Amino acid sequence: MEFQVQEQSGECHIVKILDGTCSCMKFQLLGMPSAHAIASAVNIELPTDFMVSWGFYGETWTRGFDGKIYPVPSVGGGDILDPAGGDLLPPNVRRLQKSGIHNGRRCTRCRRQGHNKASCRFAI
């Protein structure tokens, strides 16, 4: 069965439900039905659970872990050597320069910039 599904944005996609394909490629790549495929299946009242790839079923997962899983043996010595050959030092970081307008000093007596209260020459 082939369907043409149109999104709200106007983009059209071709969905082939029996083949498990959609023109958006999400159906093929993910192994799960895309929104377009689900819309097509709902339109003909088809259950969507059969459209999911067999790898996503719970039974597949339990069969995958039925047997014992043994750890991979270590090849070589147990010591891990430092590839840098020394202590790891922190990176050289400099303080970033302050950008924008620099206000400088402001007098607390006259509220003007460029001097402070001790060197203020203006009358109050």
C-alpha positions in Angstrom: 0.0 0.0 0.0 1.4 3.4 -1.0 0.3 6.7 0.6 1.2 10.3 0.0 1.3 12.2 3.3 1.5 16.0 3.3 2.9 17.9 6.2 1.5 21.3 7.5 4.5 23.0 5.8 3.3 21.6 2.5 6.1 19.0 2.1 4.9 15.7 0.7 6.3 12.2 1.6 5.6 8.8 0.0 5.0 6.0 2.4 5.0 2.3 1.4 3.7 0.5 4.5 4.2 -3.1 3.4 7.8 -2.4 2.2 8.6 -0.4 5.4 9.8 2.7 3.5 9.2 6.4 3.7 10.7 9.2 1.5 12.0 10.9 4.6 14.3 7.9 5.2 13.6 7.8 9.0 11.6 4.6 8.6 14.5 2.8 7.0 17.3 4.3 9.1 15.8 4.1 12.6 13.9 0.8 12.2 10.9 2.6 13.7 7.9 4.1 11.8 8.2 7.8 11.0 5.4 10.2 11.8 4.3 9.9 8.1 4.1 6.1 8.3 2.1 6.2 11.6 -0.3 8.7 10.0 -0.8 6.3 7.1 -1.4 3.3 9.3 -3.9 5.2 11.5 -5.7 6.3 8.4 -6.4 2.6 7.4 -6.8 1.5 11.1 -3.7 -0.7 10.9 -1.8 -1.4 14.2 1.6 0.3 14.2 3.3 -2.2 16.5 4.1 -4.6 13.7 5.9 -1.8 11.8 8.8 -1.7 14.4 12.0 -3.5 13.5 12.5 -6.9 15.2 15.5 -5.5 17.1 13.3 -3.3 19.3 11.1 -6.1 20.6 11.6 -7.1 24.3 11.8 -10.8 23.3 14.9 -10.0 21.1 16.6 -8.2 24.0 16.0 -11.1 26.4 17.3 -13.7 23.9 20.4 -11.6 23.4 21.2 -11.7 27.2 20.2 -15.4 27.8 23.7 -16.8 27.8 26.6 -15.9 30.0 28.6 -12.9 29.1 32.3 -13.2 30.0 34.7 -10.2 30.3 37.3 -9.7 27.6 40.7 -10.8 28.9 43.4 -8.1 29.2 46.0 -8.2 26.5 49.5 -7.1 27.8 50.5 -5.8 31.1 48.2 -4.3 33.8 50.0 -1.0 34.0 48.6 1.9 31.9 51.4 4.1 30.7 51.0 7.9 30.5 51.3 8.8 26.8 52.4 12.3 27.6 55.3 11.1 29.7 54.9 13.4 32.7 52.5 15.1 35.0 49.5 16.7 33.4 49.7 20.5 33.9 46.7 22.9 33.7 46.4 24.9 30.5 48.0 28.3 30.2 45.0 30.6 30.7 45.2 34.4 30.7 42.6 36.7 32.1 40.3 38.1 29.4 40.5 41.8 28.8 37.4 43.7 29.9 35.6 44.9 26.9 33.3 47.9 26.6 33.4 51.4 28.1 35.7 51.8 31.1 34.3 54.2 33.6 37.4 54.9 35.6 37.3 57.0 38.8 34.3 59.0 39.9 34.5 61.6 42.6 32.0 61.0 45.5 31.8 64.8 46.2 31.1 66.3 42.8 30.2 63.1 40.9 32.5 63.9 38.0 34.8 61.4 36.4 38.6 61.4 36.3 39.5 62.1 39.9 38.6 61.0 43.4 37.4 62.9 46.6 41.0 63.5 47.9 42.0 65.4 44.7 38.8 67.2 44.0 39.3 70.9 43.2 35.7 71.8 42.5 33.6 73.7 45.0 30.6 72.1 46.5 
